[in-house]
Amino acid sequence: MAEKQEEPSNAQNGEPDNAEEGEGKKKKVKREDLPPFEIVTGWRMKVSTFTFPPPQAGGRCTVTWYVSSSPCVSCAQRIADTLRGNRALRLTIMVGRLFMWDEPEVQAALRSMKEAGCKLRIMKPQDFEYVWQNFVEQEEGEEVKSFVPWEDIQENFQYYEEKLAEILH
């Protein structure tokens, strides 16, 4: 008779187990399957910059990172630690929306990133257009499509910009 293998608990995967209140039963957390990582090509740094990073006293490396949503708590902590460990690195993260912004742990993580020197910005409609033109793959053999902003893109920007300002100040 074959034995049934148990799936690893969320705690083994680096996530806390959730229990239903009052019943002591574990909730089954459905995980979304993520697509495989893709390599995005674009501007590249010089080999000498990669091999010999700028010295701590003078040269700096500035990175602007465009992402669809702000980092989760654990990613934010890793980013903050990286920035604290490398004062020559300057990081600006342009986010399309805030991830779970109403959670106190997420707010604290975003503030920690700011304290470590990270600049967090909400993407404006013009930023979405820039990303579309420079980083979004167009269908092969088709005419290049222009960016079409969604109806409430400006309102979304203003809403998230206000929320981010409240969190960081």
URGI-V853623 format. One record per pair of residues at least 6 apart in sequence whose ideal C-beta (glycine too) atoms are under 7 Angstrom apart, sorted by the first residue. I is the first residue (numbers start at 1). J is the second residue. D is the distance in whole Angstrom. If there is no record, write none. Layout:
i->{I	I}
j->{J	J}
d->{D	D}
This chain:
i->{9	10	10	10	11	17	18	18	19	19	19	20	40	42	42	49	53	53	54	54	54	56	56	59	60	60	61	61	61	62	63	63	64	64	65	65	65	66	66	66	67	67	68	69	69	69	69	69	70	70	70	70	70	71	71	72	73	73	73	76	76	76	76	77	77	79	79	80	80	80	83	83	83	83	83	84	91	92	92	93	93	94	94	94	95	95	95	96	97	98	98	98	99	100	101	101	101	107	110	110	110	111	111	113	114	114	120	120	122	122	122	122	124	125	125	125	125	128	128	128	129	132	133	138	138}
j->{17	16	17	29	17	26	27	29	25	26	27	27	135	134	135	61	61	88	60	61	88	87	88	88	88	90	88	89	90	90	89	91	92	94	91	93	94	94	131	135	93	95	96	95	96	97	98	99	95	98	99	110	120	79	99	99	105	106	109	109	110	112	113	109	112	113	118	112	113	116	89	91	116	117	118	116	118	119	121	118	120	121	123	127	120	122	123	123	160	160	163	164	106	106	107	163	167	167	120	167	168	167	168	120	120	168	164	168	157	160	161	164	157	149	153	154	157	147	149	153	147	147	147	144	145}
d->{6	6	5	6	5	6	5	6	7	6	7	6	6	7	7	7	7	7	6	6	5	6	6	6	5	6	6	5	7	4	7	5	5	6	7	5	7	5	5	7	6	6	5	6	6	5	7	4	5	5	5	6	7	6	7	6	5	6	4	4	6	6	5	6	7	6	6	5	5	4	6	6	4	5	6	5	5	4	6	6	5	5	5	6	7	6	6	5	6	5	6	6	7	5	7	5	7	5	6	5	7	7	6	7	6	5	6	7	6	5	5	6	5	5	5	6	6	7	7	7	4	4	7	5	6}
